[in-house]
Amino acid sequence: MDEHHDPIWSGERQAAQTAVADYEAVLDEYLGRGAARTVELLGLRPGERVLDVACGTGAATLAAAERVG
């Protein structure tokens, strides 16, 4: 039996996918609140370039992108 038809593997995969979705939903809400403030404190201006290393779920990246255009 290959891993794609193994009910245990399928259950583990489903659990992992659910955990990722839950993680992103909670973290995006939590980090999204601080992301806008962080970008504000950075003083980013339209036209500037931003490199967000290890951006996690991307909440700060999206806030920075909105700010710089």
All heavy atoms as TSV, in Angstrom:
chain	resi	resn	atom	element	x	y	z
A	1	MET	N	N	0.858	-1.177	0.000
A	1	MET	CA	C	0.000	0.000	0.000
A	1	MET	C	C	0.904	1.241	0.000
A	1	MET	O	O	1.801	1.361	0.815
A	1	MET	CB	C	-0.884	-0.033	1.242
A	1	MET	CG	C	-1.793	1.157	1.344
A	1	MET	SD	S	-2.865	1.148	2.811
A	1	MET	CE	C	-3.829	-0.302	2.568
A	2	ASP	N	N	0.671	2.158	-0.928
A	2	ASP	CA	C	1.506	3.363	-0.927
A	2	ASP	C	C	0.937	4.403	0.041
A	2	ASP	O	O	-0.188	4.292	0.520
A	2	ASP	CB	C	1.683	3.926	-2.343
A	2	ASP	CG	C	0.434	4.569	-2.927
A	2	ASP	OD1	O	-0.322	5.176	-2.161
A	2	ASP	OD2	O	0.228	4.489	-4.143
A	3	GLU	N	N	1.723	5.413	0.323
A	3	GLU	CA	C	1.343	6.392	1.349
A	3	GLU	C	C	0.079	7.173	1.008
A	3	GLU	O	O	-0.613	7.661	1.886
A	3	GLU	CB	C	2.492	7.353	1.609
A	3	GLU	CG	C	2.830	8.220	0.425
A	3	GLU	CD	C	4.044	9.083	0.653
A	3	GLU	OE1	O	4.868	8.754	1.503
A	3	GLU	OE2	O	4.159	10.102	-0.046
A	4	HIS	N	N	-0.254	7.308	-0.265
A	4	HIS	CA	C	-1.427	8.086	-0.657
A	4	HIS	C	C	-2.741	7.349	-0.377
A	4	HIS	O	O	-3.799	7.963	-0.348
A	4	HIS	CB	C	-1.339	8.483	-2.126
A	4	HIS	CG	C	-0.163	9.365	-2.398
A	4	HIS	ND1	N	-0.104	10.665	-1.964
A	4	HIS	CD2	C	1.010	9.115	-3.011
A	4	HIS	CE1	C	1.046	11.194	-2.316
A	4	HIS	NE2	N	1.747	10.269	-2.950
A	5	HIS	N	N	-2.675	6.033	-0.170
A	5	HIS	CA	C	-3.877	5.256	0.109
A	5	HIS	C	C	-3.892	4.721	1.537
A	5	HIS	O	O	-4.823	4.037	1.927
A	5	HIS	CB	C	-4.019	4.111	-0.885
A	5	HIS	CG	C	-4.147	4.577	-2.302
A	5	HIS	ND1	N	-4.932	5.639	-2.685
A	5	HIS	CD2	C	-3.564	4.143	-3.438
A	5	HIS	CE1	C	-4.835	5.827	-3.980
A	5	HIS	NE2	N	-4.008	4.935	-4.471
A	6	ASP	N	N	-2.878	5.008	2.289
A	6	ASP	CA	C	-2.781	4.550	3.675
A	6	ASP	C	C	-3.656	5.453	4.545
A	6	ASP	O	O	-3.444	6.662	4.609
A	6	ASP	CB	C	-1.328	4.613	4.128
A	6	ASP	CG	C	-1.118	4.128	5.547
A	6	ASP	OD1	O	-2.107	3.878	6.258
A	6	ASP	OD2	O	0.049	3.999	5.940
A	7	PRO	N	N	-4.665	4.901	5.212
A	7	PRO	CA	C	-5.567	5.743	6.013
A	7	PRO	C	C	-4.864	6.478	7.147
A	7	PRO	O	O	-5.253	7.586	7.496
A	7	PRO	CB	C	-6.611	4.763	6.549
A	7	PRO	CG	C	-6.083	3.408	6.294
A	7	PRO	CD	C	-5.027	3.497	5.233
A	8	ILE	N	N	-3.819	5.899	7.701
A	8	ILE	CA	C	-3.082	6.590	8.773
A	8	ILE	C	C	-2.363	7.796	8.202
A	8	ILE	O	O	-2.438	8.906	8.727
A	8	ILE	CB	C	-2.111	5.622	9.485
A	8	ILE	CG1	C	-2.907	4.555	10.234
A	8	ILE	CG2	C	-1.186	6.391	10.432
A	8	ILE	CD1	C	-2.068	3.453	10.830
A	9	TRP	N	N	-1.675	7.598	7.086
A	9	TRP	CA	C	-0.958	8.711	6.449
A	9	TRP	C	C	-1.940	9.804	6.038
A	9	TRP	O	O	-1.693	10.985	6.255
A	9	TRP	CB	C	-0.186	8.210	5.226
A	9	TRP	CG	C	0.694	9.257	4.642
A	9	TRP	CD1	C	1.978	9.532	4.997
A	9	TRP	CD2	C	0.362	10.179	3.599
A	9	TRP	NE1	N	2.464	10.567	4.250
A	9	TRP	CE2	C	1.496	10.991	3.386
A	9	TRP	CE3	C	-0.776	10.407	2.846
A	9	TRP	CZ2	C	1.520	12.009	2.435
A	9	TRP	CZ3	C	-0.747	11.430	1.897
A	9	TRP	CH2	C	0.386	12.207	1.697
A	10	SER	N	N	-3.078	9.423	5.481
A	10	SER	CA	C	-4.077	10.401	5.054
A	10	SER	C	C	-4.601	11.201	6.241
A	10	SER	O	O	-4.793	12.415	6.151
A	10	SER	CB	C	-5.239	9.710	4.350
A	10	SER	OG	O	-4.797	9.111	3.159
A	11	GLY	N	N	-4.830	10.528	7.372
A	11	GLY	CA	C	-5.289	11.227	8.578
A	11	GLY	C	C	-4.255	12.182	9.118
A	11	GLY	O	O	-4.571	13.297	9.528
A	12	GLU	N	N	-2.997	11.783	9.100
A	12	GLU	CA	C	-1.916	12.659	9.561
A	12	GLU	C	C	-1.784	13.872	8.648
A	12	GLU	O	O	-1.578	14.986	9.103
A	12	GLU	CB	C	-0.598	11.889	9.626
A	12	GLU	CG	C	-0.553	10.877	10.743
A	12	GLU	CD	C	0.682	10.012	10.694
A	12	GLU	OE1	O	1.471	10.100	9.731
A	12	GLU	OE2	O	0.858	9.213	11.632
A	13	ARG	N	N	-1.915	13.628	7.370
A	13	ARG	CA	C	-1.827	14.736	6.403
A	13	ARG	C	C	-2.962	15.734	6.626
A	13	ARG	O	O	-2.752	16.933	6.641
A	13	ARG	CB	C	-1.871	14.183	4.989
A	13	ARG	CG	C	-1.748	15.257	3.945
A	13	ARG	CD	C	-1.639	14.648	2.571
A	13	ARG	NE	N	-1.488	15.691	1.595
A	13	ARG	CZ	C	-2.062	15.685	0.411
A	13	ARG	NH1	N	-2.784	14.661	0.033
A	13	ARG	NH2	N	-1.894	16.679	-0.415
A	14	GLN	N	N	-4.160	15.227	6.818
A	14	GLN	CA	C	-5.318	16.100	7.061
A	14	GLN	C	C	-5.129	16.898	8.342
A	14	GLN	O	O	-5.422	18.095	8.388
A	14	GLN	CB	C	-6.606	15.281	7.125
A	14	GLN	CG	C	-7.845	16.117	7.374
A	14	GLN	CD	C	-8.115	17.117	6.267
A	14	GLN	OE1	O	-7.937	16.816	5.099
A	14	GLN	NE2	N	-8.534	18.308	6.631
A	15	ALA	N	N	-4.627	16.253	9.386
A	15	ALA	CA	C	-4.390	16.942	10.655
A	15	ALA	C	C	-3.352	18.044	10.478
A	15	ALA	O	O	-3.505	19.145	11.014
A	15	ALA	CB	C	-3.935	15.946	11.721
A	16	ALA	N	N	-2.306	17.768	9.715
A	16	ALA	CA	C	-1.267	18.770	9.475
A	16	ALA	C	C	-1.829	19.950	8.687
A	16	ALA	O	O	-1.542	21.112	9.000
A	16	ALA	CB	C	-0.092	18.146	8.730
A	17	GLN	N	N	-2.631	19.688	7.684
A	17	GLN	CA	C	-3.222	20.768	6.890
A	17	GLN	C	C	-4.149	21.632	7.742
A	17	GLN	O	O	-4.167	22.853	7.612
A	17	GLN	CB	C	-3.972	20.189	5.688
A	17	GLN	CG	C	-3.057	19.623	4.641
A	17	GLN	CD	C	-3.803	18.911	3.523
A	17	GLN	OE1	O	-4.915	18.412	3.728
A	17	GLN	NE2	N	-3.191	18.848	2.362
A	18	THR	N	N	-4.912	21.003	8.611
A	18	THR	CA	C	-5.796	21.744	9.505
A	18	THR	C	C	-4.987	22.602	10.470
A	18	THR	O	O	-5.321	23.762	10.711
A	18	THR	CB	C	-6.709	20.777	10.283
A	18	THR	OG1	O	-7.481	20.038	9.339
A	18	THR	CG2	C	-7.629	21.511	11.230
A	19	ALA	N	N	-3.915	22.037	11.002
A	19	ALA	CA	C	-3.067	22.787	11.936
A	19	ALA	C	C	-2.453	24.001	11.261
A	19	ALA	O	O	-2.393	25.086	11.850
A	19	ALA	CB	C	-1.975	21.875	12.496
A	20	VAL	N	N	-2.004	23.853	10.037
A	20	VAL	CA	C	-1.414	24.980	9.302
A	20	VAL	C	C	-2.452	26.077	9.088
A	20	VAL	O	O	-2.175	27.257	9.303
A	20	VAL	CB	C	-0.823	24.512	7.956
A	20	VAL	CG1	C	-0.483	25.694	7.064
A	20	VAL	CG2	C	0.412	23.658	8.200
A	21	ALA	N	N	-3.638	25.703	8.689
A	21	ALA	CA	C	-4.698	26.691	8.454
A	21	ALA	C	C	-5.056	27.419	9.752
A	21	ALA	O	O	-5.222	28.647	9.754
A	21	ALA	CB	C	-5.933	26.013	7.871
A	22	ASP	N	N	-5.164	26.675	10.850
A	22	ASP	CA	C	-5.467	27.301	12.143
A	22	ASP	C	C	-4.352	28.233	12.570
A	22	ASP	O	O	-4.585	29.334	13.052
A	22	ASP	CB	C	-5.695	26.238	13.216
A	22	ASP	CG	C	-6.979	25.452	13.021
A	22	ASP	OD1	O	-7.824	25.880	12.209
A	22	ASP	OD2	O	-7.121	24.406	13.678
A	23	TYR	N	N	-3.108	27.793	12.407
A	23	TYR	CA	C	-1.934	28.594	12.763
A	23	TYR	C	C	-1.945	29.916	12.001
A	23	TYR	O	O	-1.768	30.984	12.580
A	23	TYR	CB	C	-0.669	27.795	12.448
A	23	TYR	CG	C	0.612	28.568	12.518
A	23	TYR	CD1	C	1.252	28.771	13.733
A	23	TYR	CD2	C	1.215	29.079	11.360
A	23	TYR	CE1	C	2.450	29.463	13.806
A	23	TYR	CE2	C	2.402	29.774	11.432
A	23	TYR	CZ	C	3.020	29.958	12.650
A	23	TYR	OH	O	4.193	30.650	12.697
A	24	GLU	N	N	-2.161	29.837	10.696
A	24	GLU	CA	C	-2.158	31.041	9.879
A	24	GLU	C	C	-3.283	31.990	10.266
A	24	GLU	O	O	-3.087	33.198	10.345
A	24	GLU	CB	C	-2.238	30.683	8.395
A	24	GLU	CG	C	-0.961	30.078	7.875
A	24	GLU	CD	C	-1.041	29.681	6.413
A	24	GLU	OE1	O	-2.156	29.670	5.834
A	24	GLU	OE2	O	0.015	29.378	5.851
A	25	ALA	N	N	-4.469	31.457	10.518
A	25	ALA	CA	C	-5.607	32.307	10.868
A	25	ALA	C	C	-5.358	33.041	12.176
A	25	ALA	O	O	-5.574	34.252	12.272
A	25	ALA	CB	C	-6.880	31.471	10.960
A	26	VAL	N	N	-4.895	32.337	13.185
A	26	VAL	CA	C	-4.651	32.950	14.491
A	26	VAL	C	C	-3.479	33.927	14.410
A	26	VAL	O	O	-3.556	35.060	14.891
A	26	VAL	CB	C	-4.389	31.866	15.565
A	26	VAL	CG1	C	-3.888	32.484	16.857
A	26	VAL	CG2	C	-5.649	31.061	15.807
A	27	LEU	N	N	-2.389	33.500	13.795
A	27	LEU	CA	C	-1.212	34.346	13.738
A	27	LEU	C	C	-1.437	35.583	12.880
A	27	LEU	O	O	-0.979	36.667	13.229
A	27	LEU	CB	C	-0.021	33.547	13.216
A	27	LEU	CG	C	1.255	33.713	14.000
A	27	LEU	CD1	C	1.047	33.530	15.486
A	27	LEU	CD2	C	2.337	32.823	13.482
A	28	ASP	N	N	-2.123	35.427	11.753
A	28	ASP	CA	C	-2.399	36.596	10.909
A	28	ASP	C	C	-3.207	37.639	11.668
A	28	ASP	O	O	-2.936	38.831	11.565
A	28	ASP	CB	C	-3.129	36.194	9.631
A	28	ASP	CG	C	-2.202	35.648	8.567
A	28	ASP	OD1	O	-0.972	35.794	8.722
A	28	ASP	OD2	O	-2.700	35.084	7.580
A	29	GLU	N	N	-4.193	37.195	12.419
A	29	GLU	CA	C	-4.996	38.148	13.191
A	29	GLU	C	C	-4.138	38.813	14.264
A	29	GLU	O	O	-4.147	40.023	14.432
A	29	GLU	CB	C	-6.185	37.446	13.839
A	29	GLU	CG	C	-7.072	38.403	14.615
A	29	GLU	CD	C	-8.266	37.711	15.240
A	29	GLU	OE1	O	-8.643	36.630	14.800
A	29	GLU	OE2	O	-8.814	38.305	16.191
A	30	TYR	N	N	-3.374	38.016	14.978
A	30	TYR	CA	C	-2.542	38.534	16.070
A	30	TYR	C	C	-1.425	39.440	15.546
A	30	TYR	O	O	-1.243	40.557	16.023
A	30	TYR	CB	C	-1.944	37.357	16.846
A	30	TYR	CG	C	-1.018	37.773	17.952
A	30	TYR	CD1	C	-1.510	38.308	19.131
A	30	TYR	CD2	C	0.352	37.621	17.814
A	30	TYR	CE1	C	-0.653	38.697	20.155
A	30	TYR	CE2	C	1.214	38.001	18.829
A	30	TYR	CZ	C	0.708	38.536	19.991
A	30	TYR	OH	O	1.553	38.922	20.988
A	31	LEU	N	N	-0.687	38.960	14.552
A	31	LEU	CA	C	0.442	39.735	14.036
A	31	LEU	C	C	-0.011	40.901	13.163
A	31	LEU	O	O	0.678	41.911	13.074
A	31	LEU	CB	C	1.385	38.830	13.239
A	31	LEU	CG	C	2.081	37.745	14.060
A	31	LEU	CD1	C	2.944	36.889	13.148
A	31	LEU	CD2	C	2.915	38.356	15.174
A	32	GLY	N	N	-1.153	40.747	12.537
A	32	GLY	CA	C	-1.656	41.821	11.685
A	32	GLY	C	C	-1.872	43.111	12.448
A	32	GLY	O	O	-1.663	44.203	11.929
A	33	ARG	N	N	-2.252	42.993	13.701
A	33	ARG	CA	C	-2.459	44.181	14.533
A	33	ARG	C	C	-1.156	44.958	14.711
A	33	ARG	O	O	-1.137	46.179	14.652
A	33	ARG	CB	C	-2.991	43.791	15.898
A	33	ARG	CG	C	-4.349	43.145	15.869
A	33	ARG	CD	C	-4.764	42.688	17.242
A	33	ARG	NE	N	-5.880	41.769	17.166
A	33	ARG	CZ	C	-6.238	40.971	18.130
A	33	ARG	NH1	N	-5.577	40.959	19.264
A	33	ARG	NH2	N	-7.261	40.167	17.974
A	34	GLY	N	N	-0.078	44.249	14.941
A	34	GLY	CA	C	1.211	44.898	15.162
A	34	GLY	C	C	1.944	45.250	13.884
A	34	GLY	O	O	2.814	46.126	13.883
A	35	ALA	N	N	1.597	44.602	12.800
A	35	ALA	CA	C	2.299	44.832	11.537
A	35	ALA	C	C	2.138	46.260	11.043
A	35	ALA	O	O	3.118	46.903	10.654
A	35	ALA	CB	C	1.824	43.845	10.479
A	36	ALA	N	N	0.936	46.771	11.075
A	36	ALA	CA	C	0.701	48.142	10.610
A	36	ALA	C	C	1.474	49.139	11.471
A	36	ALA	O	O	2.072	50.086	10.949
A	36	ALA	CB	C	-0.784	48.454	10.627
A	37	ARG	N	N	1.479	48.909	12.760
A	37	ARG	CA	C	2.223	49.804	13.671
A	37	ARG	C	C	3.723	49.701	13.428
A	37	ARG	O	O	4.430	50.710	13.436
A	37	ARG	CB	C	1.884	49.462	15.121
A	37	ARG	CG	C	2.610	50.305	16.129
A	37	ARG	CD	C	2.126	51.743	16.121
A	37	ARG	NE	N	2.809	52.483	17.172
A	37	ARG	CZ	C	3.258	53.701	17.034
A	37	ARG	NH1	N	3.081	54.353	15.902
A	37	ARG	NH2	N	3.870	54.305	18.020
A	38	THR	N	N	4.211	48.519	13.201
A	38	THR	CA	C	5.632	48.325	12.915
A	38	THR	C	C	6.034	49.076	11.654
A	38	THR	O	O	7.047	49.777	11.632
A	38	THR	CB	C	5.946	46.819	12.753
A	38	THR	OG1	O	5.626	46.160	13.970
A	38	THR	CG2	C	7.395	46.594	12.404
A	39	VAL	N	N	5.243	48.943	10.621
A	39	VAL	CA	C	5.527	49.634	9.359
A	39	VAL	C	C	5.483	51.140	9.568
A	39	VAL	O	O	6.324	51.883	9.045
A	39	VAL	CB	C	4.549	49.173	8.257
A	39	VAL	CG1	C	4.635	50.055	7.034
A	39	VAL	CG2	C	4.822	47.718	7.904
A	40	GLU	N	N	4.537	51.609	10.352
A	40	GLU	CA	C	4.451	53.039	10.662
A	40	GLU	C	C	5.725	53.512	11.353
A	40	GLU	O	O	6.289	54.550	10.999
A	40	GLU	CB	C	3.240	53.288	11.549
A	40	GLU	CG	C	3.022	54.750	11.904
A	40	GLU	CD	C	1.840	54.934	12.841
A	40	GLU	OE1	O	0.866	54.165	12.733
A	40	GLU	OE2	O	1.912	55.840	13.678
A	41	LEU	N	N	6.192	52.747	12.333
A	41	LEU	CA	C	7.404	53.121	13.068
A	41	LEU	C	C	8.652	53.100	12.193
A	41	LEU	O	O	9.600	53.849	12.440
A	41	LEU	CB	C	7.596	52.197	14.274
A	41	LEU	CG	C	6.571	52.362	15.394
A	41	LEU	CD1	C	6.725	51.244	16.424
A	41	LEU	CD2	C	6.707	53.726	16.053
A	42	LEU	N	N	8.648	52.260	11.166
A	42	LEU	CA	C	9.787	52.201	10.258
A	42	LEU	C	C	9.876	53.441	9.372
A	42	LEU	O	O	10.932	53.738	8.822
A	42	LEU	CB	C	9.709	50.953	9.376
A	42	LEU	CG	C	9.960	49.630	10.078
A	42	LEU	CD1	C	9.653	48.467	9.147
A	42	LEU	CD2	C	11.393	49.558	10.575
A	43	GLY	N	N	8.763	54.152	9.236
A	43	GLY	CA	C	8.763	55.366	8.420
A	43	GLY	C	C	8.915	55.086	6.936
A	43	GLY	O	O	9.496	55.893	6.210
A	44	LEU	N	N	8.397	53.958	6.490
A	44	LEU	CA	C	8.489	53.627	5.071
A	44	LEU	C	C	7.712	54.640	4.242
A	44	LEU	O	O	6.654	55.108	4.637
A	44	LEU	CB	C	7.937	52.225	4.823
A	44	LEU	CG	C	8.679	51.080	5.506
A	44	LEU	CD1	C	7.935	49.774	5.302
A	44	LEU	CD2	C	10.101	50.986	4.994
A	45	ARG	N	N	8.283	54.948	3.076
A	45	ARG	CA	C	7.648	55.914	2.176
A	45	ARG	C	C	7.342	55.256	0.839
A	45	ARG	O	O	8.015	54.305	0.451
A	45	ARG	CB	C	8.578	57.104	1.980
A	45	ARG	CG	C	8.841	57.884	3.262
A	45	ARG	CD	C	9.709	59.106	2.995
A	45	ARG	NE	N	10.939	58.765	2.304
A	45	ARG	CZ	C	12.136	58.650	2.879
A	45	ARG	NH1	N	12.267	58.849	4.169
A	45	ARG	NH2	N	13.207	58.345	2.168
A	46	PRO	N	N	6.357	55.780	0.130
A	46	PRO	CA	C	6.017	55.233	-1.187
A	46	PRO	C	C	7.252	55.193	-2.090
A	46	PRO	O	O	8.048	56.126	-2.108
A	46	PRO	CB	C	4.966	56.209	-1.722
A	46	PRO	CG	C	4.319	56.748	-0.483
A	46	PRO	CD	C	5.445	56.861	0.513
A	47	GLY	N	N	7.398	54.087	-2.794
A	47	GLY	CA	C	8.500	53.924	-3.728
A	47	GLY	C	C	9.727	53.235	-3.146
A	47	GLY	O	O	10.606	52.812	-3.888
A	48	GLU	N	N	9.805	53.126	-1.818
A	48	GLU	CA	C	10.945	52.452	-1.215
A	48	GLU	C	C	10.838	50.945	-1.441
A	48	GLU	O	O	9.765	50.417	-1.690
A	48	GLU	CB	C	11.030	52.748	0.286
A	48	GLU	CG	C	11.431	54.160	0.587
A	48	GLU	CD	C	11.667	54.395	2.072
A	48	GLU	OE1	O	10.823	53.975	2.882
A	48	GLU	OE2	O	12.707	54.990	2.402
A	49	ARG	N	N	11.972	50.284	-1.318
A	49	ARG	CA	C	12.004	48.829	-1.440
A	49	ARG	C	C	12.162	48.223	-0.062
A	49	ARG	O	O	12.854	48.773	0.787
A	49	ARG	CB	C	13.159	48.386	-2.321
A	49	ARG	CG	C	12.981	48.810	-3.755
A	49	ARG	CD	C	14.109	48.319	-4.586
A	49	ARG	NE	N	13.914	48.734	-5.963
A	49	ARG	CZ	C	14.676	48.332	-6.942
A	49	ARG	NH1	N	15.677	47.497	-6.714
A	49	ARG	NH2	N	14.441	48.746	-8.157
A	50	VAL	N	N	11.531	47.071	0.119
A	50	VAL	CA	C	11.550	46.395	1.406
A	50	VAL	C	C	11.906	44.931	1.185
A	50	VAL	O	O	11.360	44.292	0.291
A	50	VAL	CB	C	10.177	46.489	2.103
A	50	VAL	CG1	C	10.168	45.716	3.407
A	50	VAL	CG2	C	9.790	47.936	2.330
A	51	LEU	N	N	12.822	44.422	2.002
A	51	LEU	CA	C	13.128	42.997	2.008
A	51	LEU	C	C	12.771	42.477	3.385
A	51	LEU	O	O	13.356	42.881	4.386
A	51	LEU	CB	C	14.622	42.768	1.729
A	51	LEU	CG	C	15.107	41.321	1.878
A	51	LEU	CD1	C	14.407	40.421	0.859
A	51	LEU	CD2	C	16.613	41.256	1.718
A	52	ASP	N	N	11.787	41.616	3.436
A	52	ASP	CA	C	11.350	41.033	4.701
A	52	ASP	C	C	11.881	39.618	4.772
A	52	ASP	O	O	11.382	38.724	4.110
A	52	ASP	CB	C	9.821	41.058	4.789
A	52	ASP	CG	C	9.303	40.615	6.141
A	52	ASP	OD1	O	10.098	40.128	6.960
A	52	ASP	OD2	O	8.101	40.754	6.370
A	53	VAL	N	N	12.912	39.410	5.555
A	53	VAL	CA	C	13.535	38.100	5.697
A	53	VAL	C	C	12.817	37.329	6.799
A	53	VAL	O	O	12.544	37.882	7.863
A	53	VAL	CB	C	15.037	38.259	6.028
A	53	VAL	CG1	C	15.690	36.904	6.242
A	53	VAL	CG2	C	15.739	39.040	4.923
A	54	ALA	N	N	12.556	36.080	6.541
A	54	ALA	CA	C	11.854	35.218	7.492
A	54	ALA	C	C	10.506	35.832	7.858
A	54	ALA	O	O	10.180	36.065	9.007
A	54	ALA	CB	C	12.703	34.967	8.738
A	55	CYS	N	N	9.694	36.089	6.847
A	55	CYS	CA	C	8.458	36.858	7.000
A	55	CYS	C	C	7.319	36.111	7.668
A	55	CYS	O	O	6.248	36.678	7.870
A	55	CYS	CB	C	8.013	37.406	5.658
A	55	CYS	SG	S	7.628	36.141	4.453
A	56	GLY	N	N	7.510	34.853	8.022
A	56	GLY	CA	C	6.435	34.129	8.701
A	56	GLY	C	C	5.205	34.033	7.824
A	56	GLY	O	O	5.278	33.589	6.692
A	57	THR	N	N	4.084	34.486	8.336
A	57	THR	CA	C	2.849	34.420	7.558
A	57	THR	C	C	2.709	35.580	6.579
A	57	THR	O	O	1.788	35.594	5.781
A	57	THR	CB	C	1.621	34.411	8.484
A	57	THR	OG1	O	1.574	35.641	9.193
A	57	THR	CG2	C	1.650	33.239	9.439
A	58	GLY	N	N	3.588	36.557	6.657
A	58	GLY	CA	C	3.589	37.664	5.701
A	58	GLY	C	C	2.777	38.881	6.110
A	58	GLY	O	O	2.600	39.794	5.316
A	59	ALA	N	N	2.298	38.944	7.336
A	59	ALA	CA	C	1.473	40.080	7.765
A	59	ALA	C	C	2.240	41.398	7.648
A	59	ALA	O	O	1.710	42.383	7.122
A	59	ALA	CB	C	0.989	39.877	9.197
A	60	ALA	N	N	3.483	41.429	8.102
A	60	ALA	CA	C	4.273	42.659	8.011
A	60	ALA	C	C	4.660	42.956	6.568
A	60	ALA	O	O	4.702	44.118	6.158
A	60	ALA	CB	C	5.533	42.550	8.880
A	61	THR	N	N	4.907	41.921	5.791
A	61	THR	CA	C	5.245	42.108	4.382
A	61	THR	C	C	4.096	42.780	3.650
A	61	THR	O	O	4.303	43.713	2.863
A	61	THR	CB	C	5.555	40.752	3.722
A	61	THR	OG1	O	6.574	40.098	4.469
A	61	THR	CG2	C	5.996	40.919	2.288
A	62	LEU	N	N	2.884	42.313	3.883
A	62	LEU	CA	C	1.719	42.893	3.218
A	62	LEU	C	C	1.490	44.337	3.662
A	62	LEU	O	O	1.170	45.197	2.836
A	62	LEU	CB	C	0.478	42.046	3.478
A	62	LEU	CG	C	0.523	40.635	2.869
A	62	LEU	CD1	C	-0.673	39.821	3.343
A	62	LEU	CD2	C	0.581	40.705	1.355
A	63	ALA	N	N	1.664	44.613	4.944
A	63	ALA	CA	C	1.505	45.978	5.423
A	63	ALA	C	C	2.562	46.898	4.806
A	63	ALA	O	O	2.259	48.028	4.421
A	63	ALA	CB	C	1.595	46.009	6.952
A	64	ALA	N	N	3.786	46.405	4.706
A	64	ALA	CA	C	4.852	47.207	4.098
A	64	ALA	C	C	4.581	47.439	2.614
A	64	ALA	O	O	4.776	48.542	2.106
A	64	ALA	CB	C	6.205	46.512	4.280
A	65	ALA	N	N	4.117	46.411	1.926
A	65	ALA	CA	C	3.811	46.540	0.496
A	65	ALA	C	C	2.714	47.581	0.260
A	65	ALA	O	O	2.798	48.371	-0.689
A	65	ALA	CB	C	3.404	45.191	-0.068
A	66	GLU	N	N	1.707	47.589	1.107
A	66	GLU	CA	C	0.643	48.591	0.983
A	66	GLU	C	C	1.207	49.995	1.181
A	66	GLU	O	O	0.790	50.940	0.504
A	66	GLU	CB	C	-0.461	48.330	1.995
A	66	GLU	CG	C	-1.306	47.113	1.692
A	66	GLU	CD	C	-2.363	46.852	2.743
A	66	GLU	OE1	O	-2.632	47.739	3.584
A	66	GLU	OE2	O	-2.930	45.743	2.723
A	67	ARG	N	N	2.153	50.127	2.091
A	67	ARG	CA	C	2.713	51.437	2.405
A	67	ARG	C	C	3.611	51.970	1.300
A	67	ARG	O	O	3.566	53.151	0.971
A	67	ARG	CB	C	3.483	51.331	3.725
A	67	ARG	CG	C	4.091	52.573	4.249
A	67	ARG	CD	C	3.023	53.440	4.909
A	67	ARG	NE	N	3.615	54.604	5.533
A	67	ARG	CZ	C	3.506	54.890	6.802
A	67	ARG	NH1	N	2.797	54.130	7.595
A	67	ARG	NH2	N	4.062	55.966	7.277
A	68	VAL	N	N	4.459	51.119	0.722
A	68	VAL	CA	C	5.417	51.590	-0.265
A	68	VAL	C	C	4.888	51.548	-1.698
A	68	VAL	O	O	5.451	52.165	-2.594
A	68	VAL	CB	C	6.757	50.811	-0.190
A	68	VAL	CG1	C	7.375	50.967	1.179
A	68	VAL	CG2	C	6.587	49.353	-0.542
A	69	GLY	N	N	3.809	50.818	-1.901
A	69	GLY	CA	C	3.177	50.782	-3.217
A	69	GLY	C	C	3.723	49.739	-4.134
A	69	GLY	O	O	4.686	49.133	-4.092
